[in-house]
Amino acid sequence: MQRKFRPFFNIYFPIALIATIFCIGIIGFIIIEDYSIFDAYYMTVITVATVGFQEVHPLSESGRLFTSFLIITSFGTFAYALTSLSKYVIDGEFNHYFKNYKVNSAIQQLHDHIIICGYGRNGRQAAQVLKKHNKRFVVIEQKADVIEGMNKKYESLVVQGDSTRDETLIKAGIHKAKALITTLPIDADNLFIVLSARSLNPALTIISRASDDNSDKKLKIAGANNVIMPDKIGGAHMASLVMQPDVIEFIDVITGQEGTSINLEEITFDNLPQEYRNKTIKDLEVRQKTGANIVGFKTAQGEYVINPSADTKIIPDAKLFVLGTGEQIKKLKELFN
């Protein structure tokens, strides 16, 4: 029996049977003995409970026959209900059902969160970085043993299921998510997830892992914004550490790989308050007001400019890249809120 149907058979079905017995008893006493609704309810309760209290009125032969039938039926029903509910609690199904309900309720409250498909080596690293930067995320993992071994602080953000299925992505809040990171080891699975995610949320930012050199183009055609090949990046990173160790370590610090004391933040045109839009970098006075520095600029055409001039105008579809400490970035966000 599938897990999702167990709450019905182990909880709702026994409760429904008990309710049915009560309805039959009330209706039966009203029809057979001409009792009022309250008297019929009272007679049903003392009959089903087998407490042995005196009848409201002397019963006719039909009433005694009906009462005997009700006692026998209710006894079996209560025995079945008690066994079913006890088994449900003892087997841990109740805790699982309650946990699922809690997770679903928490995810429904999320918006602009990040979905991580797969909690392998890459998925775990992505979750750790997002946690450091206080970003809300939901992890989708299929293996129960992996979920059980996950850190307690992630439990309320975990959905157990197959990431390639639309219903699992929907359960993780794909329609309200800001981005999706798929880190599965099989490129075909990542391709399927990218196709599904893009169709469910066209505005979603999708980052996919790829293992095969020929997979990156297919993933981008399917809808991935960025494709990362961990093995290739890892080798290039190690080679760069040999040639320019201090430069690479400095970049790791800036990007949050080695800590969060220094942050590189991006500011889009849409994130700016109305009074700062279509203004120049000089007009923002970021350095004077926060202490942070604008180190990069992305034009509306997608070109990157390092150390843009103060006369650079911030127009729609443009982005600013600001470098600063955690405290400076905090002031920056307060300035543009």
N, C-alpha and C positions, 0 to 999 in steps of 0.2 A: 504494500500500500504506500503510495507516495506521501511524503511528509506533509505536504500542504493540505491533504485531506484528513489527516489524523485529528486535528482539533475538532472537526465536525463529528467524527465517529466516537471520539473519546470524551467530548464535553457536551456539544450541542445536541447530539442525538439522544444521549441518556436524559438530559434535561427536558428535551421535547417529549420523550416517552412519559416522564413523570407528569408533565403538564397535561398530556393527553389523558392520563388516568384520572386526574383531578376533574378535567372537563367532562369525561364520561360519567364519573360519580355524581357530579352536580346535576347534570342533565338527567341522569337516570332517576335520582331521587325526586326531582321535580316532576317528571312524567309519571313514575310509578306510584309514588306516595303523595303527590300533590303538595310537596314542601315548598316553602318560600325559598328564595335564593340563599338567604343567610342560613336557614335551617339545613338546606341541602349542602351548603359549603361546610357547615359544622359537622354534619354526619359523614361527609367524605373524609374530612381530616381525621376524625376519631376512628374511622374504619380503616383508612390507609395506614394510620399510625398504630393500629391494633392496641389501643390503650384500654379498651374495655369499658368505657363510660356508657351510661344508659342512653338509649335512643331518645330522640326528641319526642317522638310519638311511637306507639307500638307499630311494628312492621307487619305488613300483610305477608302472605306466602310468597308472592312475587317479589316483595321487598327483601325478604330474607334470602331468597334465591339470588337476587341481584347483589346483595351485600356479601354473600359468600363468594360469588364470582369476583367481586371487587377486591376482597381480601387476598384471594389466591393470586390474582393478576398483579396487584400492587406489591405483594411480597417478592415475586420474581423480578418485577421491574426495578424495585429498590436494590435488590441484590446485584443485579446486572449494572445498575448505575454506580453503586458504590465500588464495585470491582473495577469498572472501566475508569472511573475518576482516580482511584488509588493507583492503578497501573500507570495512568498518564503522568501522575506526579512523581511516582517512584522511578520511572524510566527516564526522567529528566525532560520529558516532552513539554511539560508546562513551562519550565525555565527557558527552553528553546523558543517556545511560542512567545513568551513574554519578552525575551531578548529581541526577537524579530520585530515585535510591535514597537519596542523602544527605539530600535534602529530606524525603522520606517518613519516614525514620528519625528525623529531628529533630522532625517534627510529632507523631509517635507518642509522644514523650516529653513533649509539652506538655500542660498542663491549666490551666484558668482563663485562657486566653489570649483575645485579641481578633482577630476576622477582619475584614479590610477588603476589601470587594468593589469593585474598580476603583481604578486608580492614576492618576486624572486630577488636576485641580487640588485638589479637596476631599480625595480619598484621600491625596494626597501630604502635605497639611497635617495630616491626622489621624495619619499615620505619623510625621511629625516631632515632633508633640506627645507621642505615646505613647513615642517613643524618648527624649525628654527626661526623661520620668518613669519610665524603665526598665520599661515595661510590655511584656510579650511579645505579639507580634502576628504574624499571617500575612496576607500580601497575595495576593489572587486577581486576576490580570490576564490577559486573553485575548490581547492584542497582543504578538507576539514582539519588535517593535522597541521598544516601551515597556519591556519587561523588560530588554532589552539596555542601555538607557540609564539604568536605575535605579542608585542608589548601591550600591557594592559591599557596604556593611554590611547591606543588606536582602536580598541574593541568597539566603541560606540560608533565608529566610522567605517565599519567593515560590512560588506555585503557578500554573502556566500552565493556563488553562482557562476555561470558560464558567461564571460564577457562578450562572446560572439553573438549572444542572443539579445534581441531588441528589448525584451521584457526585463532583462537584468540591467541593461543600461538605463532604462526608464526608472527602475527601482532605485538606481543610484542618483537620480535627479538630473538626467542628461539634458532635459529641456531648460533647466535653470542654471546649468553649469557654465563656467567661464572657459574651462580648458579640459582637455583629456590627454592623458599620457598612457600609451599602451606599450608594455614592456615584455610581452610574451615572447618566448624563445623561437617560436615558429612564425616565419614571415607571413605565411598564408593566413594564420589567425589574426595577426595584426592588420593585414589588408582587409579582412572581413569586418573587423571592428571599426576601422577607419571609414569604410563604406557605410556601415550602419549609423555611426555617430554623425557623419556629415549629413545623412538624410534626415536624421532626427532633430539636429540642431545646426542649420546652415551657418550660423554665426560663431560656432565653436572653434576655438584654437586647438588644433590636434597635433600632438607630437608623438611620433612613432619610432620604435626601435626597429632596426633591420640587421640581419646577419649576413645575407647574401649581397654581393656588390650590385647585382642586377635588380634588387628589390626596391631601392630608393626611388627610382623613377616611377615605378608602378604605384608605390604608396602615395607619392605626390599627385599623380594623376587621379588616384582614388579620393583625394581630398585632404591629405596630410599637409599641414603648414611647414613642418620641419621633420626631417628624418635623421635619426642619430644612429651611427654604427659604433657601438661601444668598443669593439676590438680595434677598429682603425683609429679611433680617437685615443684609446689607451696607449697604443704604440707611438703615435705622434706626440702625445704628452710626455712620455718617458724620454723620447729623443730630444724634445725641446728642453727638458730638465738638464740634460747633459750639456747642451750648447748655451742655454741662457737660464740657469737655475733660479737666479734672483728675480728675473723678470716674470717667469712662470709662477713662482711662488707668490709674487705680488698680485698677479692676476687672480690666482686662487683665493687670496684674501679678499680682493674686491668683489668677486662673484659669490662669496659666502662659502667656499669650499673649506676654508680653514678657520672659519669663525664669522661672527656678525658685527665686529667692531667697526668695520668699514662697509658701506653699502653703496651699490650702484643702482639708482632708481630711475625708471622711465616715466615721463609725464607726457600724456597725449593731449592733443588740442581739446578733445571733448572733456578731459578731466579738469581743465582750467576754468575758473570762474569767468563769467561773461566779461568782466572789466579787464581781464588779462588777455583775452583772445585778440588776434590780429595786431598784437603789440610786438615790439622788439625785445630781444633778450635783455637789453639794457633797462627797458621799462619794468621788467619783472623785479629787478633788484634782489635776486636770489642770494648773491654773495653777501650783501649788506644786511639782509634781514634774517638769514639762517646760518650763514657761514659755509654753506655747501657750494660746490662749484659745478657749473654746466660744462661738461667735458665733451659732449657730442650732440649732434643734431641729425635727424632723419628727415629728409625733404618729402614733400607729398608724392614725388616720383619714386621714392624708395632709395635715394642716394644718401650715403652717410658722410657727414662732415665732422672731422675731428677739430676740437677747439674752435667752434663757430665764433664769428665776430659778434660784437655787441649789437651791431645793426641788423642782425638776422631777424626777420619777421616770422612770428609763429602763426601759420595759416592752417586751414583744415587739412587733416590727414598727416600733419607733421608731428614729430616727437622730439622731446628733449631728454638727454641722459645726464643725470645729476649724480655727482660723487660726493659723499660726505660720511660722517660718523653716524651712529644710530641716533644720537640726540639731534644732530643737524637735519637728518632726514625726517625726524619727528616734527621739527619746527616747519620743515618744508610742507609736510602734509597738512599741518594746521593752517599754514598760510593760504593754501589753495583749496581749503574746504569751505 
